[in-house]
Amino acid sequence: MRKLILFMHMSLDGYVSAADQGADWGSADSSADIFASVVPKLIQDADTLLLGRPLSDELLGYWLNLEAKTPDAPKQELAYARWATEARKVILSKQDEKPKWPNTEIHLVKDDHGMVKAVSAVKNAPGKNIVVHGGVRTARALARLGLVDEYQLVIHPVILGSGLSIFTGVKDITPLKLKGVVSLTGGALVATYVPANTA
C-alpha cells in the first residue's frame, strides 16, 4: 500500500495557522529552500495530491496556472507546478459536485466512515505516494483517524501563542518516531515522523 504523506507548515508551538489569519509568519528564505531541498524528493515519490474541498480552489488555482502566469518563476516552483498539473488530484468534499480541474476526482465525504472509506480506496489503488497539504479540517480528520503514514512538518522558528492545530481531536497518545530532519535557511526545520509501529 502506498503512503499518505501529510506535508504541513507549523509554528514552533504547533499551530498551522495563526489566530490572526492575516499574520505573515513564514520565512521567504525557508520557502525557497524547501522547494530546492525537500520538495523534489517528495514529488519524485508521489503521483497523487489529496486535498480538502475548501483549500482546493486556492491551491490548485495557484499552482496549475503558475507556469502560464509566471513563466519566470523559480525552476523548483515550476517543477512542483508541473507535477501538480500532471498528478492525480483527489478532493474530499461534503458536496457532490463536478471537478473544476483536469485529472481531478471528487470523493463525497460526510462523516468519519466516509473519510476512512475514501482515503483507504485511494491508498489501496495502484500508484506512488499520496501528498496532502490540508486544509486544516482535512488534516485534523486524517490525523485523528490514524490515516497518516508520514508527517513531513516544516517547523518555523516562531511562537504564535494561539491558532489552529492539526492535532485537535486526537484522543489517544500516538507515539511517533523521527525519520529525518532537514535544516533550512532562516532557521526552519523539516521534521519527518512516522508512526512508531511502522516497520
C-alpha positions as CSV (number, residue, x, y, z in Angstrom):
1,M,0.0,0.0,0.0
2,R,1.3,3.4,-0.9
3,K,1.9,6.1,1.8
4,L,-0.2,9.1,2.6
5,I,2.2,11.9,3.5
6,L,0.9,15.0,5.3
7,F,3.1,17.9,4.4
8,M,2.3,21.0,6.5
9,H,3.9,24.2,7.8
10,M,3.6,24.9,11.5
11,S,5.0,27.2,14.2
12,L,7.3,26.0,17.0
13,D,4.3,25.8,19.3
14,G,2.4,23.6,16.9
15,Y,0.0,25.8,15.0
16,V,-0.5,25.6,11.3
17,S,-2.4,28.8,11.1
18,A,-2.3,31.9,13.3
19,A,-5.4,33.1,15.1
20,D,-4.9,36.3,13.1
21,Q,-5.5,34.8,9.6
22,G,-3.6,37.8,8.0
23,A,-0.5,37.3,10.0
24,D,2.6,36.6,7.9
25,W,4.8,34.2,9.9
26,G,6.6,32.0,7.4
27,S,10.1,32.8,6.1
28,A,10.6,33.5,2.4
29,D,14.1,32.2,2.7
30,S,12.8,28.9,4.1
31,S,10.2,28.7,1.5
32,A,12.7,28.9,-1.3
33,D,14.9,26.3,0.4
34,I,12.0,23.9,0.8
35,F,11.5,23.8,-3.0
36,A,15.2,23.3,-3.5
37,S,15.9,20.7,-0.9
38,V,12.8,18.8,0.2
39,V,10.0,19.1,-2.4
40,P,12.0,17.4,-5.2
41,K,12.1,14.1,-3.3
42,L,8.5,14.5,-2.1
43,I,7.1,14.7,-5.6
44,Q,9.5,12.2,-7.2
45,D,8.0,9.5,-5.0
46,A,4.3,10.7,-5.3
47,D,1.8,10.8,-8.1
48,T,-1.4,11.9,-6.2
49,L,-2.4,15.1,-4.5
50,L,-5.2,14.8,-1.9
51,L,-7.0,18.0,-0.7
52,G,-9.9,19.1,1.3
53,R,-12.5,21.0,-0.7
54,P,-12.1,24.4,0.9
55,L,-8.4,24.5,0.1
56,S,-8.6,23.0,-3.4
57,D,-9.6,26.1,-5.3
58,E,-6.9,28.3,-3.8
59,L,-4.1,25.8,-4.1
60,L,-4.9,24.3,-7.5
61,G,-5.9,27.8,-8.8
62,Y,-2.4,29.0,-8.0
63,W,-0.2,26.0,-8.9
64,L,-2.0,24.8,-12.0
65,N,-1.8,28.4,-13.5
66,L,1.7,29.3,-12.3
67,E,3.6,28.4,-15.4
68,A,1.2,30.3,-17.7
69,K,1.1,33.3,-15.5
70,T,4.6,33.4,-14.2
71,P,6.9,31.6,-16.6
72,D,10.0,33.1,-15.0
73,A,9.1,31.7,-11.5
74,P,12.0,29.8,-9.8
75,K,12.6,26.5,-11.6
76,Q,11.9,24.4,-8.5
77,E,8.5,26.0,-8.1
78,L,7.8,25.4,-11.8
79,A,8.7,21.8,-11.3
80,Y,6.2,21.5,-8.5
81,A,3.6,23.2,-10.6
82,R,4.1,20.8,-13.5
83,W,3.9,17.8,-11.0
84,A,0.7,19.2,-9.5
85,T,-0.8,19.6,-13.0
86,E,0.0,16.1,-14.1
87,A,-0.7,14.4,-10.7
88,R,-4.0,12.6,-10.0
89,K,-5.9,15.1,-7.8
90,V,-8.4,13.8,-5.2
91,I,-10.7,16.3,-3.5
92,L,-12.6,15.3,-0.4
93,S,-15.9,17.2,-0.3
94,K,-19.2,17.2,1.5
95,Q,-20.9,18.2,-1.7
96,D,-21.5,16.1,-4.7
97,E,-20.1,18.3,-7.5
98,K,-18.2,18.2,-10.7
99,P,-14.4,18.8,-10.5
100,K,-13.2,22.2,-11.8
101,W,-9.7,21.0,-12.6
102,P,-8.4,18.4,-15.1
103,N,-7.3,15.0,-13.9
104,T,-9.4,15.5,-10.7
105,E,-12.0,13.4,-8.9
106,I,-14.4,14.3,-6.1
107,H,-14.9,11.9,-3.2
108,L,-18.0,12.5,-1.2
109,V,-17.2,12.5,2.5
110,K,-19.9,13.4,5.0
111,D,-18.6,11.6,8.2
112,D,-15.6,9.6,9.6
113,H,-16.8,6.4,7.9
114,G,-16.9,8.2,4.6
115,M,-13.4,9.7,5.2
116,V,-11.9,6.3,6.0
117,K,-13.6,4.7,3.0
118,A,-12.5,7.4,0.6
119,V,-8.9,7.6,1.8
120,S,-8.5,3.8,2.0
121,A,-9.7,3.5,-1.6
122,V,-7.1,6.0,-2.7
123,K,-4.3,4.3,-0.7
124,N,-5.2,0.9,-2.0
125,A,-5.2,1.9,-5.6
126,P,-2.0,1.3,-7.7
127,G,0.5,4.2,-7.8
128,K,3.1,6.1,-5.9
129,N,2.7,8.0,-2.6
130,I,-0.1,10.5,-1.9
131,V,0.7,14.1,-0.8
132,V,-1.7,16.0,1.4
133,H,-1.3,19.7,2.1
134,G,-4.6,20.2,4.1
135,G,-6.6,22.2,4.8
136,V,-6.8,22.2,8.5
137,R,-10.1,20.3,8.8
138,T,-8.9,17.6,6.4
139,A,-5.5,17.3,8.1
140,R,-7.2,17.0,11.5
141,A,-9.5,14.2,10.4
142,L,-6.7,12.3,8.8
143,A,-4.6,12.6,12.0
144,R,-7.5,11.8,14.3
145,L,-8.5,8.7,12.3
146,G,-4.9,7.4,12.0
147,L,-4.8,7.6,8.2
148,V,-1.4,9.4,8.0
149,D,1.6,7.2,7.2
150,E,4.2,10.0,7.4
151,Y,4.2,13.6,8.7
152,Q,6.6,16.0,7.0
153,L,6.3,19.1,9.2
154,V,8.0,22.4,8.3
155,I,8.6,23.9,11.7
156,H,9.2,27.6,11.6
157,P,11.2,29.4,14.3
158,V,8.2,31.4,15.6
159,I,5.8,31.1,18.5
160,L,2.2,32.1,17.6
161,G,0.7,31.6,21.1
162,S,-2.7,30.6,19.6
163,G,-4.1,29.4,16.3
164,L,-5.2,26.2,14.6
165,S,-3.6,22.8,15.2
166,I,-3.9,19.8,13.0
167,F,-3.9,17.5,16.1
168,T,-7.0,18.9,17.7
169,G,-9.4,16.0,18.3
170,V,-6.7,13.3,18.6
171,K,-7.8,11.5,21.7
172,D,-5.1,8.8,22.2
173,I,-1.4,9.0,22.8
174,T,0.2,8.4,19.4
175,P,3.9,7.5,19.6
176,L,5.9,8.6,16.5
177,K,9.5,8.0,15.5
178,L,11.8,10.5,13.8
179,K,12.7,9.5,10.3
180,G,14.8,12.6,9.4
181,V,15.5,16.3,9.8
182,V,16.5,18.9,7.2
183,S,17.7,22.3,8.3
184,L,16.5,25.2,6.1
185,T,17.8,28.7,5.5
186,G,16.2,31.1,8.0
187,G,16.1,28.6,10.9
188,A,13.2,26.4,9.9
189,L,13.4,22.6,10.1
190,V,11.6,19.9,8.1
191,A,11.0,17.1,10.6
192,T,9.7,13.7,9.2
193,Y,7.9,11.4,11.6
194,V,6.2,8.1,11.0
195,P,4.0,6.0,13.5
196,A,6.2,4.2,16.0
197,N,4.8,0.9,14.9
198,T,6.0,1.3,11.4
199,A,8.4,-1.4,10.4
